[in-house]
Amino acid sequence: MYQTTVGVDGMMCGMCEAHVNDAVRKAFPVKKVTSSHSKGQTVILSERALDEQAVRDAIGATGYTVTSFACAPHEKKGFFSFLHK
């Protein structure tokens, strides 16, 4: 699993977050995507690492601007995660 954190400029409300989330879901096979207009970021969980330019293009097509991009391996953390070590 990979966690991609994207800085998005221009989101002002919950509807803006929904537009960005829908654009990401439409462009990529993702497990989960969440956006926050107050933080100005979108967090994407996916099986494979996402191409930065493709993410910029998908979000840019909705009228928002990508300000940053970071992709890193993601390890699921849960209540019983300590048992799997």
N, C-alpha and C positions, 0 to 999 in steps of 0.2 A: 504494500500500500504506500501511496505517496500523498503528502499533504502539500498543496500548492497554495501559497498566500499571495493574493494579488491586491495591490493598492488601487482603488478605483476613485477617481475624482468626478464629482457631479451628482452623486446620489444624494437626494434630499429627503426621501421618505420611504415608507415600507413598500410602496408601489414601485419605486425605483429599484429597490432590492429585488423585488420579484422579477422585474424586467431583466436584470443582470443574471439572476439565477436561471431563468428560462433560456436565455441565450447560451449559457454554459451547458445546460442539460441538452440543448438541441445540437450543439457542436461536438460534444464529447460524451463517451460512456463513463459517467461518474457514479460513485457510490453515494456521495452526499455533497451538497453545495449550500453554503450559508453566506449571506451578505449582511453587513452592518453599515447603515448610512452614517451613524454617529462615529464609528471608527474609520470609515472610509476604506473598508477592505472586504474582500470576498475570500472565503476559505473553501478549497475544493479537495475532496478525498477521492482518489482514483486508484485503480489497480496498476496503471502504468504512468510513468512521468509524462507530463504534458509539454508540448512544444510551446515555448514562450511566444513566438510570433503568431501562432494559431490562436492562442488565448487573447493576445492583444487585438487581433483581427475580429474575433467573435464578440468581444466586449465593445470594441470600438464601433462596430456596426450598429450598436444600440444607441450610440450618441454619447457614451461615457468615455473617459480617458483613463488608460492604465498608467499609473504613476510608479509602480514597483512590481517586481515579480520574484518570488522565491519558491523553490521546490526542494523538498527534503523527504527522506524516507519517514514513514509514520508507523509507530507501534501503538496498537490499540491499548488504551489503559482502561481498566475496569476495576470493580470492587474486588474481584478475585484474581487480579493479575499477579499478585505476589506469589500465588501457588504455582505459577508456570515457570519460575526461575530455577 
